[in-house]
Amino acid sequence: MQVYLSAYGAKQHETPFGWKAFRVLTVTTDDQRMRSMQAALRELQFPSTPGAGLFFFATRLALRRSDPFVHTLQDGNGHLIKLINRVERKQAA
């Protein structure tokens, strides 16, 4: 986690890839492990980074049960997010 935060702060993603930002998806074993990783992240201080918000978390079981692109993930601060917000459109009759 420290390496990802350090790389982000040094903007190492911009030169080789041209990305303005990136996030790290962490798939872990269970909710307890996810919470402990989130707590560890909140203790790290890296200026010029999104901090704990750089990381998205999910458990293996939760991702197996749903489409990973629309699954509700948690960031390192515990905020709920989705990678893609799918909008269902009704077809014209």
Gaussian input, Z-matrix of N, CA and C with variables (Angstrom, degrees):
# hf/3-21g

backbone

0 1
 N
 C     1     B1
 C     2     B2     1     A1
 N     3     B3     2     A2     1     D1
 C     4     B4     3     A3     2     D2
 C     5     B5     4     A4     3     D3
 N     6     B6     5     A5     4     D4
 C     7     B7     6     A6     5     D5
 C     8     B8     7     A7     6     D6
 N     9     B9     8     A8     7     D7
 C    10    B10     9     A9     8     D8
 C    11    B11    10    A10     9     D9
 N    12    B12    11    A11    10    D10
 C    13    B13    12    A12    11    D11
 C    14    B14    13    A13    12    D12
 N    15    B15    14    A14    13    D13
 C    16    B16    15    A15    14    D14
 C    17    B17    16    A16    15    D15
 N    18    B18    17    A17    16    D16
 C    19    B19    18    A18    17    D17
 C    20    B20    19    A19    18    D18
 N    21    B21    20    A20    19    D19
 C    22    B22    21    A21    20    D20
 C    23    B23    22    A22    21    D21
 N    24    B24    23    A23    22    D22
 C    25    B25    24    A24    23    D23
 C    26    B26    25    A25    24    D24
 N    27    B27    26    A26    25    D25
 C    28    B28    27    A27    26    D26
 C    29    B29    28    A28    27    D27
 N    30    B30    29    A29    28    D28
 C    31    B31    30    A30    29    D29
 C    32    B32    31    A31    30    D30
 N    33    B33    32    A32    31    D31
 C    34    B34    33    A33    32    D32
 C    35    B35    34    A34    33    D33
 N    36    B36    35    A35    34    D34
 C    37    B37    36    A36    35    D35
 C    38    B38    37    A37    36    D36
 N    39    B39    38    A38    37    D37
 C    40    B40    39    A39    38    D38
 C    41    B41    40    A40    39    D39
 N    42    B42    41    A41    40    D40
 C    43    B43    42    A42    41    D41
 C    44    B44    43    A43    42    D42
 N    45    B45    44    A44    43    D43
 C    46    B46    45    A45    44    D44
 C    47    B47    46    A46    45    D45
 N    48    B48    47    A47    46    D46
 C    49    B49    48    A48    47    D47
 C    50    B50    49    A49    48    D48
 N    51    B51    50    A50    49    D49
 C    52    B52    51    A51    50    D50
 C    53    B53    52    A52    51    D51
 N    54    B54    53    A53    52    D52
 C    55    B55    54    A54    53    D53
 C    56    B56    55    A55    54    D54
 N    57    B57    56    A56    55    D55
 C    58    B58    57    A57    56    D56
 C    59    B59    58    A58    57    D57
 N    60    B60    59    A59    58    D58
 C    61    B61    60    A60    59    D59
 C    62    B62    61    A61    60    D60
 N    63    B63    62    A62    61    D61
 C    64    B64    63    A63    62    D62
 C    65    B65    64    A64    63    D63
 N    66    B66    65    A65    64    D64
 C    67    B67    66    A66    65    D65
 C    68    B68    67    A67    66    D66
 N    69    B69    68    A68    67    D67
 C    70    B70    69    A69    68    D68
 C    71    B71    70    A70    69    D69
 N    72    B72    71    A71    70    D70
 C    73    B73    72    A72    71    D71
 C    74    B74    73    A73    72    D72
 N    75    B75    74    A74    73    D73
 C    76    B76    75    A75    74    D74
 C    77    B77    76    A76    75    D75
 N    78    B78    77    A77    76    D76
 C    79    B79    78    A78    77    D77
 C    80    B80    79    A79    78    D78
 N    81    B81    80    A80    79    D79
 C    82    B82    81    A81    80    D80
 C    83    B83    82    A82    81    D81
 N    84    B84    83    A83    82    D82
 C    85    B85    84    A84    83    D83
 C    86    B86    85    A85    84    D84
 N    87    B87    86    A86    85    D85
 C    88    B88    87    A87    86    D86
 C    89    B89    88    A88    87    D87
 N    90    B90    89    A89    88    D88
 C    91    B91    90    A90    89    D89
 C    92    B92    91    A91    90    D90
 N    93    B93    92    A92    91    D91
 C    94    B94    93    A93    92    D92
 C    95    B95    94    A94    93    D93
 N    96    B96    95    A95    94    D94
 C    97    B97    96    A96    95    D95
 C    98    B98    97    A97    96    D96
 N    99    B99    98    A98    97    D97
 C   100   B100    99    A99    98    D98
 C   101   B101   100   A100    99    D99
 N   102   B102   101   A101   100   D100
 C   103   B103   102   A102   101   D101
 C   104   B104   103   A103   102   D102
 N   105   B105   104   A104   103   D103
 C   106   B106   105   A105   104   D104
 C   107   B107   106   A106   105   D105
 N   108   B108   107   A107   106   D106
 C   109   B109   108   A108   107   D107
 C   110   B110   109   A109   108   D108
 N   111   B111   110   A110   109   D109
 C   112   B112   111   A111   110   D110
 C   113   B113   112   A112   111   D111
 N   114   B114   113   A113   112   D112
 C   115   B115   114   A114   113   D113
 C   116   B116   115   A115   114   D114
 N   117   B117   116   A116   115   D115
 C   118   B118   117   A117   116   D116
 C   119   B119   118   A118   117   D117
 N   120   B120   119   A119   118   D118
 C   121   B121   120   A120   119   D119
 C   122   B122   121   A121   120   D120
 N   123   B123   122   A122   121   D121
 C   124   B124   123   A123   122   D122
 C   125   B125   124   A124   123   D123
 N   126   B126   125   A125   124   D124
 C   127   B127   126   A126   125   D125
 C   128   B128   127   A127   126   D126
 N   129   B129   128   A128   127   D127
 C   130   B130   129   A129   128   D128
 C   131   B131   130   A130   129   D129
 N   132   B132   131   A131   130   D130
 C   133   B133   132   A132   131   D131
 C   134   B134   133   A133   132   D132
 N   135   B135   134   A134   133   D133
 C   136   B136   135   A135   134   D134
 C   137   B137   136   A136   135   D135
 N   138   B138   137   A137   136   D136
 C   139   B139   138   A138   137   D137
 C   140   B140   139   A139   138   D138
 N   141   B141   140   A140   139   D139
 C   142   B142   141   A141   140   D140
 C   143   B143   142   A142   141   D141
 N   144   B144   143   A143   142   D142
 C   145   B145   144   A144   143   D143
 C   146   B146   145   A145   144   D144
 N   147   B147   146   A146   145   D145
 C   148   B148   147   A147   146   D146
 C   149   B149   148   A148   147   D147
 N   150   B150   149   A149   148   D148
 C   151   B151   150   A150   149   D149
 C   152   B152   151   A151   150   D150
 N   153   B153   152   A152   151   D151
 C   154   B154   153   A153   152   D152
 C   155   B155   154   A154   153   D153
 N   156   B156   155   A155   154   D154
 C   157   B157   156   A156   155   D155
 C   158   B158   157   A157   156   D156
 N   159   B159   158   A158   157   D157
 C   160   B160   159   A159   158   D158
 C   161   B161   160   A160   159   D159
 N   162   B162   161   A161   160   D160
 C   163   B163   162   A162   161   D161
 C   164   B164   163   A163   162   D162
 N   165   B165   164   A164   163   D163
 C   166   B166   165   A165   164   D164
 C   167   B167   166   A166   165   D165
 N   168   B168   167   A167   166   D166
 C   169   B169   168   A168   167   D167
 C   170   B170   169   A169   168   D168
 N   171   B171   170   A170   169   D169
 C   172   B172   171   A171   170   D170
 C   173   B173   172   A172   171   D171
 N   174   B174   173   A173   172   D172
 C   175   B175   174   A174   173   D173
 C   176   B176   175   A175   174   D174
 N   177   B177   176   A176   175   D175
 C   178   B178   177   A177   176   D176
 C   179   B179   178   A178   177   D177
 N   180   B180   179   A179   178   D178
 C   181   B181   180   A180   179   D179
 C   182   B182   181   A181   180   D180
 N   183   B183   182   A182   181   D181
 C   184   B184   183   A183   182   D182
 C   185   B185   184   A184   183   D183
 N   186   B186   185   A185   184   D184
 C   187   B187   186   A186   185   D185
 C   188   B188   187   A187   186   D186
 N   189   B189   188   A188   187   D187
 C   190   B190   189   A189   188   D188
 C   191   B191   190   A190   189   D189
 N   192   B192   191   A191   190   D190
 C   193   B193   192   A192   191   D191
 C   194   B194   193   A193   192   D192
 N   195   B195   194   A194   193   D193
 C   196   B196   195   A195   194   D194
 C   197   B197   196   A196   195   D195
 N   198   B198   197   A197   196   D196
 C   199   B199   198   A198   197   D197
 C   200   B200   199   A199   198   D198
 N   201   B201   200   A200   199   D199
 C   202   B202   201   A201   200   D200
 C   203   B203   202   A202   201   D201
 N   204   B204   203   A203   202   D202
 C   205   B205   204   A204   203   D203
 C   206   B206   205   A205   204   D204
 N   207   B207   206   A206   205   D205
 C   208   B208   207   A207   206   D206
 C   209   B209   208   A208   207   D207
 N   210   B210   209   A209   208   D208
 C   211   B211   210   A210   209   D209
 C   212   B212   211   A211   210   D210
 N   213   B213   212   A212   211   D211
 C   214   B214   213   A213   212   D212
 C   215   B215   214   A214   213   D213
 N   216   B216   215   A215   214   D214
 C   217   B217   216   A216   215   D215
 C   218   B218   217   A217   216   D216
 N   219   B219   218   A218   217   D217
 C   220   B220   219   A219   218   D218
 C   221   B221   220   A220   219   D219
 N   222   B222   221   A221   220   D220
 C   223   B223   222   A222   221   D221
 C   224   B224   223   A223   222   D222
 N   225   B225   224   A224   223   D223
 C   226   B226   225   A225   224   D224
 C   227   B227   226   A226   225   D225
 N   228   B228   227   A227   226   D226
 C   229   B229   228   A228   227   D227
 C   230   B230   229   A229   228   D228
 N   231   B231   230   A230   229   D229
 C   232   B232   231   A231   230   D230
 C   233   B233   232   A232   231   D231
 N   234   B234   233   A233   232   D232
 C   235   B235   234   A234   233   D233
 C   236   B236   235   A235   234   D234
 N   237   B237   236   A236   235   D235
 C   238   B238   237   A237   236   D236
 C   239   B239   238   A238   237   D237
 N   240   B240   239   A239   238   D238
 C   241   B241   240   A240   239   D239
 C   242   B242   241   A241   240   D240
 N   243   B243   242   A242   241   D241
 C   244   B244   243   A243   242   D242
 C   245   B245   244   A244   243   D243
 N   246   B246   245   A245   244   D244
 C   247   B247   246   A246   245   D245
 C   248   B248   247   A247   246   D246
 N   249   B249   248   A248   247   D247
 C   250   B250   249   A249   248   D248
 C   251   B251   250   A250   249   D249
 N   252   B252   251   A251   250   D250
 C   253   B253   252   A252   251   D251
 C   254   B254   253   A253   252   D252
 N   255   B255   254   A254   253   D253
 C   256   B256   255   A255   254   D254
 C   257   B257   256   A256   255   D255
 N   258   B258   257   A257   256   D256
 C   259   B259   258   A258   257   D257
 C   260   B260   259   A259   258   D258
 N   261   B261   260   A260   259   D259
 C   262   B262   261   A261   260   D260
 C   263   B263   262   A262   261   D261
 N   264   B264   263   A263   262   D262
 C   265   B265   264   A264   263   D263
 C   266   B266   265   A265   264   D264
 N   267   B267   266   A266   265   D265
 C   268   B268   267   A267   266   D266
 C   269   B269   268   A268   267   D267
 N   270   B270   269   A269   268   D268
 C   271   B271   270   A270   269   D269
 C   272   B272   271   A271   270   D270
 N   273   B273   272   A272   271   D271
 C   274   B274   273   A273   272   D272
 C   275   B275   274   A274   273   D273
 N   276   B276   275   A275   274   D274
 C   277   B277   276   A276   275   D275
 C   278   B278   277   A277   276   D276

   B1=1.4452
   B2=1.5209
   B3=1.3293
   B4=1.4587
   B5=1.5282
   B6=1.3217
   B7=1.4624
   B8=1.5249
   B9=1.3320
   B10=1.4624
   B11=1.5302
   B12=1.3192
   B13=1.4603
   B14=1.5318
   B15=1.3013
   B16=1.4576
   B17=1.5282
   B18=1.3284
   B19=1.4665
   B20=1.5237
   B21=1.3242
   B22=1.4612
   B23=1.5294
   B24=1.3247
   B25=1.4619
   B26=1.5222
   B27=1.3399
   B28=1.4648
   B29=1.5306
   B30=1.3293
   B31=1.4677
   B32=1.5273
   B33=1.3229
   B34=1.4628
   B35=1.5234
   B36=1.2972
   B37=1.4631
   B38=1.5204
   B39=1.3257
   B40=1.4624
   B41=1.5313
   B42=1.3187
   B43=1.4577
   B44=1.5257
   B45=1.3286
   B46=1.4673
   B47=1.5256
   B48=1.3271
   B49=1.4574
   B50=1.5285
   B51=1.3225
   B52=1.4519
   B53=1.5214
   B54=1.3129
   B55=1.4673
   B56=1.5215
   B57=1.3155
   B58=1.4625
   B59=1.5250
   B60=1.3286
   B61=1.4664
   B62=1.5265
   B63=1.2978
   B64=1.4595
   B65=1.5197
   B66=1.2986
   B67=1.4600
   B68=1.5191
   B69=1.3221
   B70=1.4559
   B71=1.5242
   B72=1.3267
   B73=1.4606
   B74=1.5195
   B75=1.3134
   B76=1.4513
   B77=1.5233
   B78=1.3276
   B79=1.4603
   B80=1.5204
   B81=1.3209
   B82=1.4572
   B83=1.5284
   B84=1.3099
   B85=1.4665
   B86=1.5209
   B87=1.3286
   B88=1.4658
   B89=1.5278
   B90=1.3218
   B91=1.4691
   B92=1.5281
   B93=1.3203
   B94=1.4614
   B95=1.5291
   B96=1.3212
   B97=1.4664
   B98=1.5314
   B99=1.3166
   B100=1.4577
   B101=1.5280
   B102=1.3204
   B103=1.4680
   B104=1.5294
   B105=1.3265
   B106=1.4736
   B107=1.5296
   B108=1.3278
   B109=1.4639
   B110=1.5290
   B111=1.3265
   B112=1.4620
   B113=1.5281
   B114=1.3161
   B115=1.4659
   B116=1.5285
   B117=1.3187
   B118=1.4685
   B119=1.5206
   B120=1.3097
   B121=1.4643
   B122=1.5161
   B123=1.3077
   B124=1.4633
   B125=1.5320
   B126=1.3176
   B127=1.4675
   B128=1.5263
   B129=1.3356
   B130=1.4654
   B131=1.5260
   B132=1.3090
   B133=1.4624
   B134=1.5258
   B135=1.3157
   B136=1.4572
   B137=1.5176
   B138=1.3348
   B139=1.4682
   B140=1.5295
   B141=1.3022
   B142=1.4673
   B143=1.5293
   B144=1.3166
   B145=1.4678
   B146=1.5270
   B147=1.3341
   B148=1.4666
   B149=1.5275
   B150=1.3331
   B151=1.4597
   B152=1.5165
   B153=1.3311
   B154=1.4664
   B155=1.5193
   B156=1.3387
   B157=1.4556
   B158=1.5216
   B159=1.3384
   B160=1.4634
   B161=1.5266
   B162=1.3139
   B163=1.4634
   B164=1.5226
   B165=1.3177
   B166=1.4592
   B167=1.5205
   B168=1.3323
   B169=1.4573
   B170=1.5227
   B171=1.3235
   B172=1.4599
   B173=1.5211
   B174=1.3115
   B175=1.4677
   B176=1.5296
   B177=1.3194
   B178=1.4679
   B179=1.5161
   B180=1.3215
   B181=1.4585
   B182=1.5286
   B183=1.3188
   B184=1.4719
   B185=1.5280
   B186=1.3179
   B187=1.4584
   B188=1.5251
   B189=1.3252
   B190=1.4686
   B191=1.5159
   B192=1.3165
   B193=1.4695
   B194=1.5253
   B195=1.3125
   B196=1.4657
   B197=1.5244
   B198=1.3050
   B199=1.4553
   B200=1.5319
   B201=1.3250
   B202=1.4683
   B203=1.5262
   B204=1.3316
   B205=1.4543
   B206=1.5237
   B207=1.3091
   B208=1.4616
   B209=1.5355
   B210=1.3203
   B211=1.4665
   B212=1.5312
   B213=1.3119
   B214=1.4622
   B215=1.5186
   B216=1.3266
   B217=1.4641
   B218=1.5207
   B219=1.3263
   B220=1.4644
   B221=1.5158
   B222=1.3238
   B223=1.4547
   B224=1.5278
   B225=1.3145
   B226=1.4632
   B227=1.5122
   B228=1.3412
   B229=1.4704
   B230=1.5228
   B231=1.3353
   B232=1.4599
   B233=1.5187
   B234=1.3450
   B235=1.4678
   B236=1.5265
   B237=1.3153
   B238=1.4628
   B239=1.5188
   B240=1.3386
   B241=1.4623
   B242=1.5284
   B243=1.3165
   B244=1.4608
   B245=1.5181
   B246=1.3275
   B247=1.4567
   B248=1.5191
   B249=1.3297
   B250=1.4534
   B251=1.5176
   B252=1.3075
   B253=1.4499
   B254=1.5275
   B255=1.2928
   B256=1.4596
   B257=1.5069
   B258=1.3121
   B259=1.4603
   B260=1.5207
   B261=1.2991
   B262=1.4705
   B263=1.5196
   B264=1.2969
   B265=1.4570
   B266=1.5211
   B267=1.3088
   B268=1.4675
   B269=1.5153
   B270=1.3061
   B271=1.4590
   B272=1.5299
   B273=1.2920
   B274=1.4655
   B275=1.5121
   B276=1.3136
   B277=1.4784
   B278=1.5059
   A1=109.58
   A2=116.12
   A3=119.56
   A4=111.32
   A5=117.04
   A6=120.30
   A7=110.87
   A8=117.63
   A9=120.31
   A10=111.17
   A11=116.73
   A12=120.17
   A13=111.52
   A14=116.49
   A15=121.03
   A16=111.02
   A17=116.91
   A18=121.52
   A19=110.67
   A20=117.23
   A21=120.98
   A22=110.12
   A23=116.19
   A24=120.59
   A25=112.38
   A26=117.44
   A27=122.33
   A28=111.80
   A29=116.72
   A30=123.56
   A31=112.43
   A32=115.53
   A33=119.94
   A34=112.75
   A35=118.11
   A36=122.18
   A37=112.45
   A38=117.30
   A39=120.26
   A40=113.30
   A41=117.77
   A42=120.28
   A43=113.27
   A44=119.57
   A45=117.26
   A46=113.81
   A47=118.25
   A48=121.11
   A49=114.41
   A50=117.35
   A51=120.81
   A52=113.39
   A53=117.26
   A54=121.26
   A55=109.54
   A56=116.93
   A57=121.10
   A58=110.62
   A59=116.14
   A60=120.98
   A61=108.72
   A62=116.54
   A63=122.52
   A64=108.51
   A65=116.60
   A66=122.96
   A67=108.00
   A68=115.98
   A69=121.95
   A70=108.17
   A71=116.45
   A72=120.72
   A73=108.51
   A74=115.88
   A75=122.28
   A76=108.45
   A77=115.36
   A78=121.01
   A79=106.42
   A80=115.51
   A81=120.05
   A82=111.36
   A83=115.83
   A84=122.00
   A85=114.68
   A86=117.06
   A87=118.62
   A88=110.90
   A89=115.83
   A90=121.68
   A91=112.49
   A92=117.04
   A93=119.69
   A94=110.97
   A95=116.86
   A96=120.82
   A97=109.87
   A98=117.33
   A99=121.35
   A100=110.22
   A101=117.33
   A102=120.75
   A103=111.94
   A104=117.40
   A105=119.44
   A106=110.86
   A107=117.32
   A108=120.28
   A109=110.39
   A110=117.61
   A111=121.24
   A112=110.47
   A113=117.07
   A114=120.98
   A115=110.28
   A116=117.44
   A117=121.05
   A118=110.68
   A119=117.27
   A120=121.64
   A121=112.13
   A122=116.75
   A123=120.31
   A124=112.43
   A125=117.09
   A126=120.72
   A127=112.65
   A128=117.36
   A129=121.21
   A130=110.22
   A131=116.25
   A132=121.72
   A133=108.89
   A134=116.63
   A135=122.36
   A136=108.10
   A137=117.85
   A138=120.22
   A139=111.31
   A140=116.16
   A141=123.83
   A142=113.06
   A143=116.14
   A144=121.13
   A145=108.46
   A146=117.13
   A147=119.38
   A148=112.51
   A149=117.77
   A150=121.29
   A151=111.29
   A152=116.38
   A153=121.17
   A154=111.89
   A155=117.74
   A156=121.48
   A157=113.93
   A158=117.64
   A159=121.37
   A160=110.77
   A161=116.31
   A162=121.48
   A163=111.77
   A164=115.23
   A165=123.25
   A166=107.15
   A167=116.06
   A168=121.00
   A169=112.29
   A170=114.49
   A171=122.70
   A172=107.62
   A173=115.93
   A174=119.54
   A175=108.77
   A176=115.30
   A177=120.05
   A178=111.66
   A179=115.88
   A180=120.59
   A181=111.20
   A182=116.97
   A183=120.34
   A184=111.17
   A185=117.53
   A186=119.99
   A187=112.32
   A188=116.61
   A189=119.45
   A190=111.67
   A191=116.34
   A192=121.29
   A193=113.57
   A194=118.15
   A195=118.34
   A196=110.35
   A197=115.08
   A198=122.64
   A199=107.52
   A200=119.13
   A201=120.25
   A202=113.95
   A203=117.73
   A204=119.46
   A205=113.12
   A206=117.93
   A207=120.19
   A208=112.39
   A209=116.40
   A210=121.14
   A211=109.81
   A212=117.09
   A213=121.47
   A214=108.57
   A215=115.03
   A216=122.57
   A217=108.62
   A218=115.79
   A219=121.08
   A220=108.16
   A221=116.91
   A222=117.84
   A223=108.58
   A224=116.31
   A225=120.56
   A226=114.56
   A227=116.81
   A228=121.52
   A229=112.79
   A230=116.06
   A231=119.90
   A232=114.43
   A233=117.54
   A234=120.70
   A235=109.88
   A236=116.58
   A237=121.91
   A238=109.77
   A239=115.45
   A240=120.91
   A241=109.71
   A242=115.93
   A243=122.41
   A244=108.03
   A245=116.85
   A246=120.19
   A247=110.55
   A248=115.37
   A249=121.37
   A250=108.06
   A251=116.81
   A252=121.21
   A253=107.48
   A254=116.05
   A255=121.57
   A256=109.31
   A257=116.51
   A258=121.87
   A259=107.38
   A260=115.96
   A261=121.04
   A262=108.39
   A263=116.13
   A264=120.80
   A265=109.63
   A266=115.41
   A267=120.05
   A268=108.06
   A269=114.62
   A270=118.58
   A271=109.29
   A272=114.92
   A273=119.64
   A274=109.72
   A275=115.44
   A276=119.97
   A277=111.69
   D1=-38.69
   D2=179.21
   D3=-64.31
   D4=-37.86
   D5=-179.33
   D6=-66.52
   D7=-43.12
   D8=177.63
   D9=-61.93
   D10=-43.75
   D11=179.12
   D12=-65.05
   D13=-40.92
   D14=178.55
   D15=-64.57
   D16=-43.94
   D17=178.44
   D18=-62.54
   D19=-41.01
   D20=178.35
   D21=-62.99
   D22=-47.71
   D23=-179.52
   D24=-60.50
   D25=-33.02
   D26=178.90
   D27=-86.11
   D28=0.28
   D29=179.05
   D30=58.62
   D31=35.75
   D32=-179.61
   D33=-69.63
   D34=-10.99
   D35=177.84
   D36=-85.34
   D37=-16.64
   D38=-175.27
   D39=-79.84
   D40=-47.53
   D41=-174.83
   D42=-67.39
   D43=-55.53
   D44=-176.03
   D45=-73.43
   D46=-29.90
   D47=-173.09
   D48=-111.88
   D49=-20.89
   D50=-177.75
   D51=77.31
   D52=13.90
   D53=-179.62
   D54=-79.53
   D55=141.70
   D56=173.44
   D57=-84.71
   D58=-25.83
   D59=-179.04
   D60=-157.25
   D61=165.14
   D62=172.03
   D63=-151.64
   D64=164.81
   D65=175.25
   D66=-133.07
   D67=158.43
   D68=-178.41
   D69=-115.11
   D70=116.26
   D71=176.15
   D72=-87.10
   D73=123.77
   D74=179.47
   D75=-115.17
   D76=116.61
   D77=177.99
   D78=-103.65
   D79=122.20
   D80=-174.06
   D81=-124.68
   D82=178.82
   D83=-170.85
   D84=-74.90
   D85=-41.18
   D86=-176.09
   D87=-157.97
   D88=173.74
   D89=-176.98
   D90=-62.47
   D91=-37.83
   D92=-179.52
   D93=-63.57
   D94=-42.86
   D95=177.80
   D96=-64.60
   D97=-41.15
   D98=178.82
   D99=-60.10
   D100=-46.12
   D101=179.79
   D102=-63.29
   D103=-38.48
   D104=-179.88
   D105=-68.75
   D106=-35.80
   D107=177.02
   D108=-68.78
   D109=-39.67
   D110=177.29
   D111=-63.02
   D112=-41.59
   D113=179.56
   D114=-64.26
   D115=-42.19
   D116=178.12
   D117=-62.54
   D118=-40.38
   D119=179.16
   D120=-62.40
   D121=-41.68
   D122=-177.80
   D123=-64.63
   D124=-18.98
   D125=178.18
   D126=-84.62
   D127=-16.93
   D128=-179.21
   D129=-80.66
   D130=138.70
   D131=179.77
   D132=-120.32
   D133=109.74
   D134=176.55
   D135=-129.86
   D136=109.27
   D137=179.89
   D138=-64.72
   D139=156.25
   D140=178.17
   D141=62.66
   D142=30.68
   D143=176.59
   D144=-135.20
   D145=163.77
   D146=173.57
   D147=-73.62
   D148=-1.25
   D149=-178.61
   D150=63.04
   D151=-135.53
   D152=-177.60
   D153=-61.43
   D154=-23.27
   D155=178.73
   D156=-69.37
   D157=-10.09
   D158=177.32
   D159=-68.36
   D160=-23.45
   D161=-173.55
   D162=-106.15
   D163=137.62
   D164=172.62
   D165=-112.64
   D166=141.87
   D167=-176.30
   D168=-126.20
   D169=147.34
   D170=172.05
   D171=-155.53
   D172=159.60
   D173=174.01
   D174=-96.47
   D175=155.82
   D176=179.03
   D177=-57.66
   D178=-45.44
   D179=-177.67
   D180=-61.41
   D181=-44.08
   D182=-179.69
   D183=-62.45
   D184=-39.93
   D185=-179.66
   D186=-71.79
   D187=-30.94
   D188=176.28
   D189=-65.81
   D190=-28.57
   D191=-174.68
   D192=-87.94
   D193=-7.42
   D194=-177.19
   D195=-146.36
   D196=173.20
   D197=175.23
   D198=-72.74
   D199=120.04
   D200=-176.57
   D201=-60.12
   D202=-25.15
   D203=-178.07
   D204=-77.59
   D205=-21.86
   D206=178.80
   D207=-114.39
   D208=-1.30
   D209=178.37
   D210=-64.28
   D211=142.07
   D212=176.24
   D213=-80.96
   D214=117.54
   D215=178.62
   D216=-100.25
   D217=172.43
   D218=171.44
   D219=-118.89
   D220=141.09
   D221=172.10
   D222=-86.19
   D223=-179.94
   D224=-177.40
   D225=-62.94
   D226=-17.25
   D227=177.26
   D228=-94.45
   D229=0.32
   D230=-179.97
   D231=89.00
   D232=3.14
   D233=177.91
   D234=-74.94
   D235=140.92
   D236=179.69
   D237=-84.71
   D238=134.50
   D239=-179.26
   D240=-144.61
   D241=161.60
   D242=173.09
   D243=-124.96
   D244=145.03
   D245=176.85
   D246=-67.86
   D247=-41.41
   D248=-179.06
   D249=-136.58
   D250=131.26
   D251=174.18
   D252=-94.75
   D253=107.97
   D254=-177.59
   D255=-84.72
   D256=129.10
   D257=177.47
   D258=-108.81
   D259=120.88
   D260=177.78
   D261=-84.61
   D262=129.25
   D263=178.42
   D264=-112.62
   D265=138.43
   D266=176.10
   D267=-78.97
   D268=135.26
   D269=177.96
   D270=-77.39
   D271=143.34
   D272=178.10
   D273=-65.58
   D274=139.21
   D275=-178.18
   D276=-77.08

